[in-house]
Amino acid sequence: MNQASERALRIAEEITRRTTTEHYRLVLNEEREPSIMGSKIGGKPYWPADLQYPVDSQGKPMLMVMQVNCSEAGLKAPLPEHGMLQWFISLDTERMYGCRGNYDEDGSGFKVVYHETVEQGVTPADVPTHDTVDEALTPVKREVAIDVVAEPTSMGVSDGRFNRLFFEIIKEITGVEHNDQMWYQYLDNDDCLYFEQHLGMRRPCHQMLGYPAFTQEDARRDIDTHDTLLFQLDSQFSTIDNKALVMWGDMGSGFIFINRDDLDNLDFTHPYYCWDCG
């Protein structure tokens, strides 16, 4: 078995040291019954009766992708420490998972909703119903409970900021600038394989905060503005019957990003939504 070079090990160690941060891993728990008040993907969302339900540009109800009960999940700042955080997408047949292409440019195909408090007593009967949903329009195939686990993580190779950081470290080590090169062009095959295996994300990668793990390349159009990962939801098959729980195209991933200042202010009016697949 080939091993990484001393140089590659040093660079990888420095990237991990500089970027390690706490994030929240989201685990799909098929053994636990999902609740309208709890953290979950799919199904009917928590929704107060006196609040207008999210609709798309055609006035049709949106479908909930995910919700996280912040209090029950034990989230800490900069995420909300209480209330409910939700992600909705349009079921517009002219869009793919709420997007024209693989990102939503005008914000009409999705919504992020934050409820500061969670009112007790809301039942599924209180929430607007959808007509029969064409499964091709939604990546979420089943309602499944989510367990939230806080743990450290570090930047992976698919994050659009990785290349810049890689060559900042190379310059510090060698004194040489590489302005028109990608990190994988600098390393040999064994070192590239090491980086992909050890600085990549394990799949499925459902998470909040941390660093995105794209199937291909970073799909953000403005990385510096949309600098904080609010949600990532990967494709995943059931461990019970091997049928899809979540499927973005061909085993892809969906993402919600937000500006860190907006998140600090709990302002969810200008997030960015994109998805990619193999």
PENORGI-V896265 format. One record per helix or strand of 2 or more residues. SS is the DSSP state (2 for helix, 1 for strand). FROM is the first residue (numbers start at 1). LEN is the number of residues. If there is no record, write none. Layout:
ss->(SS/SS)
from->(FROM/FROM)
len->(LEN/LEN)
This chain:
ss->(2/1/1/1/2/1/1/2/2/1/2/2/2/1/1/1/1/1/2/1)
from->(6/21/40/63/70/84/110/124/135/144/162/183/189/207/228/236/244/253/260/272)
len->(14/9/2/7/4/6/6/3/3/10/13/4/10/2/7/2/3/6/5/5)
